[in-house]
Amino acid sequence: MRGDRRESLRDERGSVLILGIGMIVIGLLAVTVAVDVSAAFLQRRALMSIGDSAALAGAQSIDLESYYANGASVGTRLSPAAVSASVRRHVSLARGTSELTVDGITTDGVTVRVQLSEPLELPFLGGLHSERVRIESSARLDYRTAP
């Protein structure tokens, strides 16, 4: 009887160690995924902030001389060249060292749409894929004409 008990104890030795190692591995994987998802969310949020401010900068690029001379009129509409220059200037100042690219700038004279993208940078799993974060922001030039 005593021999059977010792033999069963020997068979179970090390099983807790294996379970412990398994739990540590699962915990590390969960932390890795949580950190990478958070990093992707924060990167997208920062890119949206740059896109929103660039769209606002484009919407504010009216011809000020015409606006001051004639007030809010058809002459204060947005010109595509001025919008593009303003958006690109704003993005180049906000870019820093990232590989931020302007994918598109469109305007209909009142609304500005800006499309930006940059490579997704993940702390742990970044080397597994090369996706880009893409966003689109818009801003509208609103003014009231004189009565």
Legacy VTK file of the C-alpha trace (Angstrom):
# vtk DataFile Version 3.0
C-alpha trace
ASCII
DATASET POLYDATA
POINTS 147 float
0.000 0.000 0.000
2.783 2.348 0.878
4.577 1.622 -2.416
1.473 2.461 -4.453
1.165 5.820 -2.756
4.768 6.783 -3.452
4.458 5.664 -7.042
1.332 7.788 -7.611
3.099 10.805 -6.064
6.012 10.375 -8.449
3.644 10.290 -11.420
2.064 13.622 -10.441
5.295 15.494 -9.733
5.936 18.314 -12.195
2.345 18.582 -13.413
1.782 21.770 -11.402
4.939 23.218 -12.932
3.637 22.537 -16.438
0.274 24.102 -15.584
2.053 27.119 -14.075
4.206 27.607 -17.171
1.095 27.325 -19.349
-0.700 29.972 -17.313
2.311 32.310 -17.536
2.442 31.880 -21.319
-1.296 32.605 -21.642
-0.928 35.652 -19.392
1.971 36.999 -21.453
0.024 36.499 -24.684
-2.967 38.354 -23.212
-0.751 41.265 -22.134
0.903 41.352 -25.585
-2.438 41.513 -27.385
-3.803 44.144 -24.987
-0.737 46.373 -25.396
-0.765 46.078 -29.209
-4.503 46.800 -29.462
-4.070 49.836 -27.214
-1.119 51.077 -29.292
-3.149 50.718 -32.515
-6.064 52.609 -30.968
-3.825 55.442 -29.772
-2.043 55.688 -33.117
-5.362 55.914 -34.957
-6.582 58.548 -32.513
-3.429 60.649 -33.023
-3.788 60.333 -36.806
-7.427 61.440 -36.566
-6.338 64.476 -34.564
-3.821 65.443 -37.254
-6.431 64.862 -39.966
-9.046 66.967 -38.197
-6.658 69.854 -37.632
-5.424 69.646 -41.241
-9.006 69.750 -42.541
-9.705 72.777 -40.325
-6.561 74.481 -41.604
-7.754 73.847 -45.162
-11.234 75.183 -44.401
-9.698 78.371 -43.021
-7.613 79.052 -46.127
-9.968 81.553 -47.734
-8.797 84.589 -49.646
-8.622 87.056 -46.745
-8.189 90.133 -48.938
-11.379 89.336 -50.825
-13.163 88.513 -47.589
-12.172 91.798 -45.956
-12.990 93.788 -49.109
-16.331 92.176 -50.011
-17.422 90.312 -46.892
-18.754 86.760 -47.018
-19.566 86.172 -50.655
-18.868 83.771 -53.485
-15.331 85.170 -53.511
-14.697 83.640 -50.092
-15.153 80.125 -51.372
-12.222 77.774 -50.955
-9.845 77.382 -53.853
-8.457 73.852 -54.296
-4.885 75.133 -54.643
-5.022 77.142 -51.411
-6.668 74.269 -49.542
-4.091 71.765 -50.763
-1.178 74.031 -49.868
-2.606 74.764 -46.411
-3.317 71.089 -45.643
0.109 69.919 -46.828
1.848 72.659 -44.834
-0.096 71.710 -41.713
0.613 67.984 -42.130
4.320 68.609 -42.710
4.470 70.559 -39.434
2.547 67.859 -37.537
4.345 64.937 -39.135
7.397 64.714 -36.917
9.420 61.645 -37.857
6.619 59.306 -38.900
5.906 58.143 -42.438
2.628 60.046 -42.600
1.298 60.461 -46.140
-1.523 62.554 -47.526
-3.640 60.198 -49.647
-6.167 62.758 -50.800
-7.390 66.317 -50.440
-10.735 67.255 -51.945
-12.851 70.364 -51.740
-16.081 71.538 -53.308
-15.514 75.158 -52.313
-17.196 74.769 -48.933
-16.166 71.383 -47.509
-12.631 70.011 -47.173
-11.913 66.275 -46.971
-8.477 65.011 -45.997
-7.342 61.394 -46.217
-4.191 60.390 -44.336
-2.372 57.138 -43.707
0.726 55.904 -41.926
2.254 52.492 -41.177
0.846 50.744 -38.135
3.519 50.544 -35.445
2.910 47.866 -32.829
5.308 47.300 -29.918
5.240 43.487 -29.918
3.630 42.111 -33.075
4.659 44.908 -35.460
6.985 42.718 -37.503
4.240 40.254 -38.447
2.401 42.537 -40.874
2.780 45.853 -42.680
-0.698 47.376 -42.617
-1.367 51.104 -42.728
-3.713 53.097 -40.531
-6.074 55.104 -42.761
-8.417 57.899 -41.737
-10.598 60.497 -43.410
-11.453 63.843 -41.824
-13.599 66.672 -43.065
-14.252 70.287 -42.164
-16.742 72.756 -43.539
-16.398 76.482 -44.178
-19.518 78.055 -42.708
-20.176 81.726 -42.923
-23.216 83.938 -42.884
-23.668 86.362 -45.713
-24.516 89.933 -44.893
-28.320 90.607 -44.902
LINES 1 148
147 0 1 2 3 4 5 6 7 8 9 10 11 12 13 14 15 16 17 18 19 20 21 22 23 24 25 26 27 28 29 30 31 32 33 34 35 36 37 38 39 40 41 42 43 44 45 46 47 48 49 50 51 52 53 54 55 56 57 58 59 60 61 62 63 64 65 66 67 68 69 70 71 72 73 74 75 76 77 78 79 80 81 82 83 84 85 86 87 88 89 90 91 92 93 94 95 96 97 98 99 100 101 102 103 104 105 106 107 108 109 110 111 112 113 114 115 116 117 118 119 120 121 122 123 124 125 126 127 128 129 130 131 132 133 134 135 136 137 138 139 140 141 142 143 144 145 146
